[in-house]
Amino acid sequence: MNWTPNRNEKKPIYKQIAEYIEGEISLGNYSPNSVLPSERELAKRLSVNRSTIVAAYDELQSIGLVDRVKGSGTKVSGDIWGLLNKRIPNWNKYVEDGSFLPNFPIVQRLRQQTQENDIINLVSGELSSDLFPAEKLQQIITSVSFREHLGYDHPQGNEFLRSTIALHVKKYKNIDTSPSSILITSGAQQALHLIVQGLLKPGDSVAIEDPSYCYSLPLFHSAGLKIYHLPVDEKGIDPEDLIDVLRKHRIRMVFVNPDYQNPTGTVLSENRRKYLLELSAKFGIPIIEDDPYSLTAYNGKVNPTLKSMDSNGNVEVFLFFSEYF
Ligand SMILES: Cc1ncc(COP(=O)(O)O)c(C=O)c1O
């Protein structure tokens, strides 16, 4: 074997090895049922860690190209001719080549830890399960007769739900809107996805808070956006920083989470809200207001949302009713 993995390539070494062996199998250089080099031997030959070979063989096993039997090593699958004829798609490769980037490894680890252990997840703002009004919900479900059909509903979302939301935002957030201006999405991630895919293009520049909500970032990266950071201090972002960024870059959109910002918990001061809206109107830059938390104040005080203060139609807002209605 003269081949060696390329350490300067971005692709992980175990993947390069898996792809190399896959190529050798399809060329017939490793025949069905033949025994592949042991993990230790191959690790030595390619000067890599044994765990790298284990990962490469695991990958090949996941697509049905090899069988691994404890004690007797790794063999090329006996069904390989049928398999090669059928050519099972390599889904891992499709996922890697897709434009959507996975969450950062640290975020993946956090999620895994909170699922597996008894750890409170502070990454996203979730209600503790004992705060859910379970009985009340149960009563509502049994008292309301189920009249909805189960086919496709209105593309913007159920009309009754949208009218209820329009009344809700008027009452609690002083936002004047109509049901036809509301779009129901499956969480903030989908709303963000629609915004970046529908209104922006790869290479566009956007300004976001620094630090900001960790689940939004991979979405911006996936869409190929250039991200400029606006540092958050105890009063939220400073619009003066936006001016600095605007001097150098053509910012197409600003994303902010003004109330109880995730992760800092800060509230954007009223003066800064006004100033931010002034800049938005002056430069014609839309603001996306991420507002999951404005109704969650301990003292019941609700700050005016950017959307309610906006007289120009520059602010789009996404709100999270499933969690905080
Ligand atoms: C800043 C922020 N935006 C949005 C969301 C809701 O995201 P999603 O509806 O995708 O779960 C959260 C939830 O934690 C959040 O903290």
The ligand as an SDF file (V2000), in Angstrom:
LIG
                    3D

 16 16  0  0  0  0  0  0  0  0999 V2000
  -32.5920   33.5580   21.7150 C   0  0  0  0  0  0  0  0  0  0  0  0
  -33.5050   32.4200   21.3950 C   0  0  0  0  0  0  0  0  0  0  0  0
  -34.1740   32.4460   20.2430 N   0  0  0  0  0  0  0  0  0  0  0  0
  -35.0240   31.4490   19.9340 C   0  0  0  0  0  0  0  0  0  0  0  0
  -35.2330   30.3630   20.7590 C   0  0  0  0  0  0  0  0  0  0  0  0
  -36.2080   29.2750   20.3670 C   0  0  0  0  0  0  0  0  0  0  0  0
  -35.6480   28.4450   19.4150 O   0  0  0  0  0  0  0  0  0  0  0  0
  -36.4940   27.2160   18.7780 P   0  0  0  0  0  0  0  0  0  0  0  0
  -37.9000   27.6790   18.6420 O   0  0  0  0  0  0  0  0  0  0  0  0
  -35.8580   26.9260   17.4590 O   0  0  0  0  0  0  0  0  0  0  0  0
  -36.3720   26.1020   19.7400 O   0  0  0  0  0  0  0  0  0  0  0  0
  -34.5620   30.3010   21.9630 C   0  0  0  0  0  0  0  0  0  0  0  0
  -34.7490   29.1430   22.8410 C   0  0  0  0  0  0  0  0  0  0  0  0
  -33.9870   28.8700   23.6990 O   0  0  0  0  0  0  0  0  0  0  0  0
  -33.6680   31.3470   22.2890 C   0  0  0  0  0  0  0  0  0  0  0  0
  -32.9950   31.3390   23.4420 O   0  0  0  0  0  0  0  0  0  0  0  0
  1  2  1  0
  2  3  1  0
  2 15  2  0
  3  4  2  0
  4  5  1  0
  5  6  1  0
  5 12  2  0
  6  7  1  0
  7  8  1  0
  8  9  2  0
  8 10  1  0
  8 11  1  0
 12 13  1  0
 12 15  1  0
 13 14  2  0
 15 16  1  0
M  END
$$$$
